[in-house]
Amino acid sequence: MTNGQREAYFPQVGVVEAPVRHFDTLPLGHRLAGPAIIESSVTTVVVDPGATVERTAIGSLLIEP
């Protein structure tokens, strides 16, 4: 999977272009502001507008609203 953009609908803001990132390309400790879509081979995580997501050292995603 590659990084890119995709249209996504969020009730707060309507349809927006959201960046799409593959989980493996997220640098550890880097924060990405929503809206965003994080994809992996086993799941898709949607990050709402106004929230942030960070890949932690233990391999999970920390989402702060």
mmCIF file of the N, C-alpha and C atoms, coordinates in Angstrom:
data_MODEL
# 
_entry.id   MODEL 
# 
loop_
_atom_site.group_PDB 
_atom_site.id 
_atom_site.type_symbol 
_atom_site.label_atom_id 
_atom_site.label_alt_id 
_atom_site.label_comp_id 
_atom_site.label_asym_id 
_atom_site.label_entity_id 
_atom_site.label_seq_id 
_atom_site.pdbx_PDB_ins_code 
_atom_site.Cartn_x 
_atom_site.Cartn_y 
_atom_site.Cartn_z 
_atom_site.occupancy 
_atom_site.B_iso_or_equiv 
_atom_site.pdbx_formal_charge 
_atom_site.auth_seq_id 
_atom_site.auth_comp_id 
_atom_site.auth_asym_id 
_atom_site.auth_atom_id 
_atom_site.pdbx_PDB_model_num 
ATOM 1   N N  . MET A 1 1  ? 0.832   -1.189 0.000  1.00 0.00 ? 1  MET A N  1 
ATOM 2   C CA . MET A 1 1  ? 0.000   0.000  0.000  1.00 0.00 ? 1  MET A CA 1 
ATOM 3   C C  . MET A 1 1  ? 0.871   1.244  0.000  1.00 0.00 ? 1  MET A C  1 
ATOM 4   N N  . THR A 1 2  ? 0.377   2.234  -0.680 1.00 0.00 ? 2  THR A N  1 
ATOM 5   C CA . THR A 1 2  ? 1.144   3.470  -0.750 1.00 0.00 ? 2  THR A CA 1 
ATOM 6   C C  . THR A 1 2  ? 0.415   4.584  -0.008 1.00 0.00 ? 2  THR A C  1 
ATOM 7   N N  . ASN A 1 3  ? 1.145   5.617  0.295  1.00 0.00 ? 3  ASN A N  1 
ATOM 8   C CA . ASN A 1 3  ? 0.547   6.803  0.891  1.00 0.00 ? 3  ASN A CA 1 
ATOM 9   C C  . ASN A 1 3  ? -0.172  7.579  -0.204 1.00 0.00 ? 3  ASN A C  1 
ATOM 10  N N  . GLY A 1 4  ? -1.185  8.302  0.182  1.00 0.00 ? 4  GLY A N  1 
ATOM 11  C CA . GLY A 1 4  ? -1.929  9.097  -0.788 1.00 0.00 ? 4  GLY A CA 1 
ATOM 12  C C  . GLY A 1 4  ? -2.992  9.899  -0.098 1.00 0.00 ? 4  GLY A C  1 
ATOM 13  N N  . GLN A 1 5  ? -4.089  10.135 -0.801 1.00 0.00 ? 5  GLN A N  1 
ATOM 14  C CA . GLN A 1 5  ? -5.224  10.852 -0.234 1.00 0.00 ? 5  GLN A CA 1 
ATOM 15  C C  . GLN A 1 5  ? -6.495  10.159 -0.679 1.00 0.00 ? 5  GLN A C  1 
ATOM 16  N N  . ARG A 1 6  ? -7.540  10.352 0.117  1.00 0.00 ? 6  ARG A N  1 
ATOM 17  C CA . ARG A 1 6  ? -8.828  9.755  -0.183 1.00 0.00 ? 6  ARG A CA 1 
ATOM 18  C C  . ARG A 1 6  ? -9.917  10.683 0.351  1.00 0.00 ? 6  ARG A C  1 
ATOM 19  N N  . GLU A 1 7  ? -11.007 10.771 -0.365 1.00 0.00 ? 7  GLU A N  1 
ATOM 20  C CA . GLU A 1 7  ? -12.149 11.520 0.146  1.00 0.00 ? 7  GLU A CA 1 
ATOM 21  C C  . GLU A 1 7  ? -12.767 10.748 1.304  1.00 0.00 ? 7  GLU A C  1 
ATOM 22  N N  . ALA A 1 8  ? -13.087 11.464 2.372  1.00 0.00 ? 8  ALA A N  1 
ATOM 23  C CA . ALA A 1 8  ? -13.719 10.851 3.536  1.00 0.00 ? 8  ALA A CA 1 
ATOM 24  C C  . ALA A 1 8  ? -14.765 11.818 4.085  1.00 0.00 ? 8  ALA A C  1 
ATOM 25  N N  . TYR A 1 9  ? -15.829 11.251 4.621  1.00 0.00 ? 9  TYR A N  1 
ATOM 26  C CA . TYR A 1 9  ? -16.899 12.069 5.195  1.00 0.00 ? 9  TYR A CA 1 
ATOM 27  C C  . TYR A 1 9  ? -16.806 12.059 6.707  1.00 0.00 ? 9  TYR A C  1 
ATOM 28  N N  . PHE A 1 10 ? -16.847 13.245 7.299  1.00 0.00 ? 10 PHE A N  1 
ATOM 29  C CA . PHE A 1 10 ? -16.883 13.413 8.743  1.00 0.00 ? 10 PHE A CA 1 
ATOM 30  C C  . PHE A 1 10 ? -18.066 14.319 9.060  1.00 0.00 ? 10 PHE A C  1 
ATOM 31  N N  . PRO A 1 11 ? -18.938 13.914 9.989  1.00 0.00 ? 11 PRO A N  1 
ATOM 32  C CA . PRO A 1 11 ? -20.124 14.726 10.283 1.00 0.00 ? 11 PRO A CA 1 
ATOM 33  C C  . PRO A 1 11 ? -19.801 16.179 10.640 1.00 0.00 ? 11 PRO A C  1 
ATOM 34  N N  . GLN A 1 12 ? -18.666 16.414 11.324 1.00 0.00 ? 12 GLN A N  1 
ATOM 35  C CA . GLN A 1 12 ? -18.330 17.773 11.760 1.00 0.00 ? 12 GLN A CA 1 
ATOM 36  C C  . GLN A 1 12 ? -17.967 18.705 10.610 1.00 0.00 ? 12 GLN A C  1 
ATOM 37  N N  . VAL A 1 13 ? -17.393 18.145 9.539  1.00 0.00 ? 13 VAL A N  1 
ATOM 38  C CA . VAL A 1 13 ? -16.859 18.996 8.466  1.00 0.00 ? 13 VAL A CA 1 
ATOM 39  C C  . VAL A 1 13 ? -17.323 18.617 7.069  1.00 0.00 ? 13 VAL A C  1 
ATOM 40  N N  . GLY A 1 14 ? -17.993 17.499 6.913  1.00 0.00 ? 14 GLY A N  1 
ATOM 41  C CA . GLY A 1 14 ? -18.431 17.050 5.599  1.00 0.00 ? 14 GLY A CA 1 
ATOM 42  C C  . GLY A 1 14 ? -17.353 16.242 4.897  1.00 0.00 ? 14 GLY A C  1 
ATOM 43  N N  . VAL A 1 15 ? -17.351 16.295 3.575  1.00 0.00 ? 15 VAL A N  1 
ATOM 44  C CA . VAL A 1 15 ? -16.391 15.533 2.774  1.00 0.00 ? 15 VAL A CA 1 
ATOM 45  C C  . VAL A 1 15 ? -15.085 16.321 2.670  1.00 0.00 ? 15 VAL A C  1 
ATOM 46  N N  . VAL A 1 16 ? -13.967 15.652 2.985  1.00 0.00 ? 16 VAL A N  1 
ATOM 47  C CA . VAL A 1 16 ? -12.646 16.276 2.901  1.00 0.00 ? 16 VAL A CA 1 
ATOM 48  C C  . VAL A 1 16 ? -11.670 15.301 2.266  1.00 0.00 ? 16 VAL A C  1 
ATOM 49  N N  . GLU A 1 17 ? -10.569 15.811 1.778  1.00 0.00 ? 17 GLU A N  1 
ATOM 50  C CA . GLU A 1 17 ? -9.458  14.977 1.320  1.00 0.00 ? 17 GLU A CA 1 
ATOM 51  C C  . GLU A 1 17 ? -8.622  14.636 2.544  1.00 0.00 ? 17 GLU A C  1 
ATOM 52  N N  . ALA A 1 18 ? -8.551  13.366 2.884  1.00 0.00 ? 18 ALA A N  1 
ATOM 53  C CA . ALA A 1 18 ? -7.794  12.933 4.056  1.00 0.00 ? 18 ALA A CA 1 
ATOM 54  C C  . ALA A 1 18 ? -6.537  12.208 3.601  1.00 0.00 ? 18 ALA A C  1 
ATOM 55  N N  . PRO A 1 19 ? -5.394  12.528 4.204  1.00 0.00 ? 19 PRO A N  1 
ATOM 56  C CA . PRO A 1 19 ? -4.183  11.784 3.864  1.00 0.00 ? 19 PRO A CA 1 
ATOM 57  C C  . PRO A 1 19 ? -4.318  10.326 4.298  1.00 0.00 ? 19 PRO A C  1 
ATOM 58  N N  . VAL A 1 20 ? -3.800  9.439  3.475  1.00 0.00 ? 20 VAL A N  1 
ATOM 59  C CA . VAL A 1 20 ? -3.783  8.012  3.782  1.00 0.00 ? 20 VAL A CA 1 
ATOM 60  C C  . VAL A 1 20 ? -2.327  7.608  3.987  1.00 0.00 ? 20 VAL A C  1 
ATOM 61  N N  . ARG A 1 21 ? -2.056  6.996  5.135  1.00 0.00 ? 21 ARG A N  1 
ATOM 62  C CA . ARG A 1 21 ? -0.697  6.555  5.448  1.00 0.00 ? 21 ARG A CA 1 
ATOM 63  C C  . ARG A 1 21 ? -0.730  5.086  5.800  1.00 0.00 ? 21 ARG A C  1 
ATOM 64  N N  . HIS A 1 22 ? 0.265   4.363  5.332  1.00 0.00 ? 22 HIS A N  1 
ATOM 65  C CA . HIS A 1 22 ? 0.405   2.976  5.754  1.00 0.00 ? 22 HIS A CA 1 
ATOM 66  C C  . HIS A 1 22 ? 1.118   2.980  7.101  1.00 0.00 ? 22 HIS A C  1 
ATOM 67  N N  . PHE A 1 23 ? 0.636   2.141  8.003  1.00 0.00 ? 23 PHE A N  1 
ATOM 68  C CA . PHE A 1 23 ? 1.170   2.080  9.363  1.00 0.00 ? 23 PHE A CA 1 
ATOM 69  C C  . PHE A 1 23 ? 2.690   1.989  9.378  1.00 0.00 ? 23 PHE A C  1 
ATOM 70  N N  . ASP A 1 24 ? 3.249   1.157  8.507  1.00 0.00 ? 24 ASP A N  1 
ATOM 71  C CA . ASP A 1 24 ? 4.705   0.944  8.501  1.00 0.00 ? 24 ASP A CA 1 
ATOM 72  C C  . ASP A 1 24 ? 5.502   2.172  8.082  1.00 0.00 ? 24 ASP A C  1 
ATOM 73  N N  . THR A 1 25 ? 4.849   3.154  7.460  1.00 0.00 ? 25 THR A N  1 
ATOM 74  C CA . THR A 1 25 ? 5.579   4.358  7.028  1.00 0.00 ? 25 THR A CA 1 
ATOM 75  C C  . THR A 1 25 ? 5.551   5.464  8.072  1.00 0.00 ? 25 THR A C  1 
ATOM 76  N N  . LEU A 1 26 ? 4.788   5.274  9.145  1.00 0.00 ? 26 LEU A N  1 
ATOM 77  C CA . LEU A 1 26 ? 4.725   6.300  10.188 1.00 0.00 ? 26 LEU A CA 1 
ATOM 78  C C  . LEU A 1 26 ? 5.982   6.238  11.052 1.00 0.00 ? 26 LEU A C  1 
ATOM 79  N N  . PRO A 1 27 ? 6.743   7.314  11.125 1.00 0.00 ? 27 PRO A N  1 
ATOM 80  C CA . PRO A 1 27 ? 7.921   7.321  11.988 1.00 0.00 ? 27 PRO A CA 1 
ATOM 81  C C  . PRO A 1 27 ? 7.513   7.282  13.462 1.00 0.00 ? 27 PRO A C  1 
ATOM 82  N N  . LEU A 1 28 ? 8.287   6.605  14.264 1.00 0.00 ? 28 LEU A N  1 
ATOM 83  C CA . LEU A 1 28 ? 8.012   6.549  15.701 1.00 0.00 ? 28 LEU A CA 1 
ATOM 84  C C  . LEU A 1 28 ? 8.028   7.960  16.277 1.00 0.00 ? 28 LEU A C  1 
ATOM 85  N N  . GLY A 1 29 ? 7.025   8.275  17.101 1.00 0.00 ? 29 GLY A N  1 
ATOM 86  C CA . GLY A 1 29 ? 6.978   9.551  17.782 1.00 0.00 ? 29 GLY A CA 1 
ATOM 87  C C  . GLY A 1 29 ? 6.461   10.714 16.970 1.00 0.00 ? 29 GLY A C  1 
ATOM 88  N N  . HIS A 1 30 ? 6.267   10.540 15.665 1.00 0.00 ? 30 HIS A N  1 
ATOM 89  C CA . HIS A 1 30 ? 5.772   11.637 14.819 1.00 0.00 ? 30 HIS A CA 1 
ATOM 90  C C  . HIS A 1 30 ? 4.261   11.754 14.984 1.00 0.00 ? 30 HIS A C  1 
ATOM 91  N N  . ARG A 1 31 ? 3.773   12.972 15.181 1.00 0.00 ? 31 ARG A N  1 
ATOM 92  C CA . ARG A 1 31 ? 2.329   13.202 15.303 1.00 0.00 ? 31 ARG A CA 1 
ATOM 93  C C  . ARG A 1 31 ? 1.762   13.625 13.950 1.00 0.00 ? 31 ARG A C  1 
ATOM 94  N N  . LEU A 1 32 ? 0.634   13.025 13.615 1.00 0.00 ? 32 LEU A N  1 
ATOM 95  C CA . LEU A 1 32 ? -0.082  13.352 12.387 1.00 0.00 ? 32 LEU A CA 1 
ATOM 96  C C  . LEU A 1 32 ? -1.450  13.885 12.791 1.00 0.00 ? 32 LEU A C  1 
ATOM 97  N N  . ALA A 1 33 ? -1.807  15.053 12.292 1.00 0.00 ? 33 ALA A N  1 
ATOM 98  C CA . ALA A 1 33 ? -3.092  15.659 12.624 1.00 0.00 ? 33 ALA A CA 1 
ATOM 99  C C  . ALA A 1 33 ? -4.187  15.099 11.736 1.00 0.00 ? 33 ALA A C  1 
ATOM 100 N N  . GLY A 1 34 ? -5.354  14.886 12.340 1.00 0.00 ? 34 GLY A N  1 
ATOM 101 C CA . GLY A 1 34 ? -6.510  14.435 11.592 1.00 0.00 ? 34 GLY A CA 1 
ATOM 102 C C  . GLY A 1 34 ? -7.152  15.594 10.851 1.00 0.00 ? 34 GLY A C  1 
ATOM 103 N N  . PRO A 1 35 ? -7.934  15.311 9.845  1.00 0.00 ? 35 PRO A N  1 
ATOM 104 C CA . PRO A 1 35 ? -8.383  13.988 9.479  1.00 0.00 ? 35 PRO A CA 1 
ATOM 105 C C  . PRO A 1 35 ? -7.280  13.200 8.781  1.00 0.00 ? 35 PRO A C  1 
ATOM 106 N N  . ALA A 1 36 ? -7.262  11.904 9.045  1.00 0.00 ? 36 ALA A N  1 
ATOM 107 C CA . ALA A 1 36 ? -6.280  11.021 8.428  1.00 0.00 ? 36 ALA A CA 1 
ATOM 108 C C  . ALA A 1 36 ? -6.798  9.593  8.461  1.00 0.00 ? 36 ALA A C  1 
ATOM 109 N N  . ILE A 1 37 ? -6.251  8.777  7.578  1.00 0.00 ? 37 ILE A N  1 
ATOM 110 C CA . ILE A 1 37 ? -6.576  7.358  7.526  1.00 0.00 ? 37 ILE A CA 1 
ATOM 111 C C  . ILE A 1 37 ? -5.267  6.592  7.609  1.00 0.00 ? 37 ILE A C  1 
ATOM 112 N N  . ILE A 1 38 ? -5.182  5.675  8.565  1.00 0.00 ? 38 ILE A N  1 
ATOM 113 C CA . ILE A 1 38 ? -3.992  4.841  8.744  1.00 0.00 ? 38 ILE A CA 1 
ATOM 114 C C  . ILE A 1 38 ? -4.380  3.417  8.365  1.00 0.00 ? 38 ILE A C  1 
ATOM 115 N N  . GLU A 1 39 ? -3.662  2.837  7.408  1.00 0.00 ? 39 GLU A N  1 
ATOM 116 C CA . GLU A 1 39 ? -3.969  1.487  6.951  1.00 0.00 ? 39 GLU A CA 1 
ATOM 117 C C  . GLU A 1 39 ? -2.851  0.524  7.295  1.00 0.00 ? 39 GLU A C  1 
ATOM 118 N N  . SER A 1 40 ? -3.224  -0.717 7.565  1.00 0.00 ? 40 SER A N  1 
ATOM 119 C CA . SER A 1 40 ? -2.262  -1.809 7.710  1.00 0.00 ? 40 SER A CA 1 
ATOM 120 C C  . SER A 1 40 ? -2.883  -3.031 7.049  1.00 0.00 ? 40 SER A C  1 
ATOM 121 N N  . SER A 1 41 ? -2.182  -4.141 7.081  1.00 0.00 ? 41 SER A N  1 
ATOM 122 C CA . SER A 1 41 ? -2.711  -5.349 6.452  1.00 0.00 ? 41 SER A CA 1 
ATOM 123 C C  . SER A 1 41 ? -3.870  -5.952 7.232  1.00 0.00 ? 41 SER A C  1 
ATOM 124 N N  . VAL A 1 42 ? -4.073  -5.520 8.489  1.00 0.00 ? 42 VAL A N  1 
ATOM 125 C CA . VAL A 1 42 ? -5.124  -6.111 9.312  1.00 0.00 ? 42 VAL A CA 1 
ATOM 126 C C  . VAL A 1 42 ? -6.231  -5.144 9.718  1.00 0.00 ? 42 VAL A C  1 
ATOM 127 N N  . THR A 1 43 ? -6.042  -3.834 9.535  1.00 0.00 ? 43 THR A N  1 
ATOM 128 C CA . THR A 1 43 ? -7.069  -2.895 9.974  1.00 0.00 ? 43 THR A CA 1 
ATOM 129 C C  . THR A 1 43 ? -6.917  -1.546 9.293  1.00 0.00 ? 43 THR A C  1 
ATOM 130 N N  . THR A 1 44 ? -7.946  -0.730 9.416  1.00 0.00 ? 44 THR A N  1 
ATOM 131 C CA . THR A 1 44 ? -7.921  0.664  8.988  1.00 0.00 ? 44 THR A CA 1 
ATOM 132 C C  . THR A 1 44 ? -8.366  1.513  10.165 1.00 0.00 ? 44 THR A C  1 
ATOM 133 N N  . VAL A 1 45 ? -7.588  2.555  10.468 1.00 0.00 ? 45 VAL A N  1 
ATOM 134 C CA . VAL A 1 45 ? -7.906  3.447  11.580 1.00 0.00 ? 45 VAL A CA 1 
ATOM 135 C C  . VAL A 1 45 ? -8.209  4.824  10.999 1.00 0.00 ? 45 VAL A C  1 
ATOM 136 N N  . VAL A 1 46 ? -9.362  5.373  11.388 1.00 0.00 ? 46 VAL A N  1 
ATOM 137 C CA . VAL A 1 46 ? -9.764  6.696  10.941 1.00 0.00 ? 46 VAL A CA 1 
ATOM 138 C C  . VAL A 1 46 ? -9.528  7.684  12.083 1.00 0.00 ? 46 VAL A C  1 
ATOM 139 N N  . VAL A 1 47 ? -8.805  8.742  11.789 1.00 0.00 ? 47 VAL A N  1 
ATOM 140 C CA . VAL A 1 47 ? -8.500  9.771  12.778 1.00 0.00 ? 47 VAL A CA 1 
ATOM 141 C C  . VAL A 1 47 ? -9.368  10.987 12.465 1.00 0.00 ? 47 VAL A C  1 
ATOM 142 N N  . ASP A 1 48 ? -10.211 11.358 13.418 1.00 0.00 ? 48 ASP A N  1 
ATOM 143 C CA . ASP A 1 48 ? -11.141 12.471 13.224 1.00 0.00 ? 48 ASP A CA 1 
ATOM 144 C C  . ASP A 1 48 ? -10.417 13.805 13.090 1.00 0.00 ? 48 ASP A C  1 
ATOM 145 N N  . PRO A 1 49 ? -11.066 14.775 12.421 1.00 0.00 ? 49 PRO A N  1 
ATOM 146 C CA . PRO A 1 49 ? -10.528 16.132 12.390 1.00 0.00 ? 49 PRO A CA 1 
ATOM 147 C C  . PRO A 1 49 ? -10.354 16.653 13.814 1.00 0.00 ? 49 PRO A C  1 
ATOM 148 N N  . GLY A 1 50 ? -9.248  17.329 14.059 1.00 0.00 ? 50 GLY A N  1 
ATOM 149 C CA . GLY A 1 50 ? -8.972  17.866 15.380 1.00 0.00 ? 50 GLY A CA 1 
ATOM 150 C C  . GLY A 1 50 ? -8.231  16.916 16.301 1.00 0.00 ? 50 GLY A C  1 
ATOM 151 N N  . ALA A 1 51 ? -8.190  15.628 15.952 1.00 0.00 ? 51 ALA A N  1 
ATOM 152 C CA . ALA A 1 51 ? -7.446  14.648 16.746 1.00 0.00 ? 51 ALA A CA 1 
ATOM 153 C C  . ALA A 1 51 ? -6.039  14.509 16.171 1.00 0.00 ? 51 ALA A C  1 
ATOM 154 N N  . THR A 1 52 ? -5.149  13.898 16.938 1.00 0.00 ? 52 THR A N  1 
ATOM 155 C CA . THR A 1 52 ? -3.812  13.567 16.449 1.00 0.00 ? 52 THR A CA 1 
ATOM 156 C C  . THR A 1 52 ? -3.551  12.092 16.677 1.00 0.00 ? 52 THR A C  1 
ATOM 157 N N  . VAL A 1 53 ? -2.652  11.534 15.874 1.00 0.00 ? 53 VAL A N  1 
ATOM 158 C CA . VAL A 1 53 ? -2.259  10.141 16.022 1.00 0.00 ? 53 VAL A CA 1 
ATOM 159 C C  . VAL A 1 53 ? -0.739  10.074 16.044 1.00 0.00 ? 53 VAL A C  1 
ATOM 160 N N  . GLU A 1 54 ? -0.220  9.168  16.859 1.00 0.00 ? 54 GLU A N  1 
ATOM 161 C CA . GLU A 1 54 ? 1.228   8.976  16.982 1.00 0.00 ? 54 GLU A CA 1 
ATOM 162 C C  . GLU A 1 54 ? 1.517   7.481  17.062 1.00 0.00 ? 54 GLU A C  1 
ATOM 163 N N  . ARG A 1 55 ? 2.508   7.019  16.317 1.00 0.00 ? 55 ARG A N  1 
ATOM 164 C CA . ARG A 1 55 ? 2.950   5.623  16.423 1.00 0.00 ? 55 ARG A CA 1 
ATOM 165 C C  . ARG A 1 55 ? 3.923   5.534  17.596 1.00 0.00 ? 55 ARG A C  1 
ATOM 166 N N  . THR A 1 56 ? 3.615   4.655  18.546 1.00 0.00 ? 56 THR A N  1 
ATOM 167 C CA . THR A 1 56 ? 4.441   4.536  19.740 1.00 0.00 ? 56 THR A CA 1 
ATOM 168 C C  . THR A 1 56 ? 5.550   3.505  19.554 1.00 0.00 ? 56 THR A C  1 
ATOM 169 N N  . ALA A 1 57 ? 6.509   3.528  20.455 1.00 0.00 ? 57 ALA A N  1 
ATOM 170 C CA . ALA A 1 57 ? 7.645   2.606  20.392 1.00 0.00 ? 57 ALA A CA 1 
ATOM 171 C C  . ALA A 1 57 ? 7.236   1.154  20.534 1.00 0.00 ? 57 ALA A C  1 
ATOM 172 N N  . ILE A 1 58 ? 6.086   0.900  21.167 1.00 0.00 ? 58 ILE A N  1 
ATOM 173 C CA . ILE A 1 58 ? 5.653   -0.499 21.330 1.00 0.00 ? 58 ILE A CA 1 
ATOM 174 C C  . ILE A 1 58 ? 4.805   -0.990 20.156 1.00 0.00 ? 58 ILE A C  1 
ATOM 175 N N  . GLY A 1 59 ? 4.629   -0.131 19.141 1.00 0.00 ? 59 GLY A N  1 
ATOM 176 C CA . GLY A 1 59 ? 3.951   -0.562 17.933 1.00 0.00 ? 59 GLY A CA 1 
ATOM 177 C C  . GLY A 1 59 ? 2.453   -0.321 17.904 1.00 0.00 ? 59 GLY A C  1 
ATOM 178 N N  . SER A 1 60 ? 1.970   0.536  18.759 1.00 0.00 ? 60 SER A N  1 
ATOM 179 C CA . SER A 1 60 ? 0.547   0.859  18.740 1.00 0.00 ? 60 SER A CA 1 
ATOM 180 C C  . SER A 1 60 ? 0.357   2.302  18.268 1.00 0.00 ? 60 SER A C  1 
ATOM 181 N N  . LEU A 1 61 ? -0.902  2.666  18.067 1.00 0.00 ? 61 LEU A N  1 
ATOM 182 C CA . LEU A 1 61 ? -1.235  4.041  17.704 1.00 0.00 ? 61 LEU A CA 1 
ATOM 183 C C  . LEU A 1 61 ? -1.868  4.720  18.909 1.00 0.00 ? 61 LEU A C  1 
ATOM 184 N N  . LEU A 1 62 ? -1.378  5.893  19.229 1.00 0.00 ? 62 LEU A N  1 
ATOM 185 C CA . LEU A 1 62 ? -1.944  6.701  20.300 1.00 0.00 ? 62 LEU A CA 1 
ATOM 186 C C  . LEU A 1 62 ? -2.737  7.832  19.631 1.00 0.00 ? 62 LEU A C  1 
ATOM 187 N N  . ILE A 1 63 ? -4.050  7.827  19.856 1.00 0.00 ? 63 ILE A N  1 
ATOM 188 C CA . ILE A 1 63 ? -4.904  8.855  19.279 1.00 0.00 ? 63 ILE A CA 1 
ATOM 189 C C  . ILE A 1 63 ? -5.398  9.751  20.399 1.00 0.00 ? 63 ILE A C  1 
ATOM 190 N N  . GLU A 1 64 ? -5.179  11.050 20.233 1.00 0.00 ? 64 GLU A N  1 
ATOM 191 C CA . GLU A 1 64 ? -5.642  12.019 21.217 1.00 0.00 ? 64 GLU A CA 1 
ATOM 192 C C  . GLU A 1 64 ? -6.706  12.890 20.575 1.00 0.00 ? 64 GLU A C  1 
ATOM 193 N N  . PRO A 1 65 ? -7.901  12.898 21.172 1.00 0.00 ? 65 PRO A N  1 
ATOM 194 C CA . PRO A 1 65 ? -9.006  13.680 20.581 1.00 0.00 ? 65 PRO A CA 1 
ATOM 195 C C  . PRO A 1 65 ? -8.783  15.177 20.706 1.00 0.00 ? 65 PRO A C  1 
# 
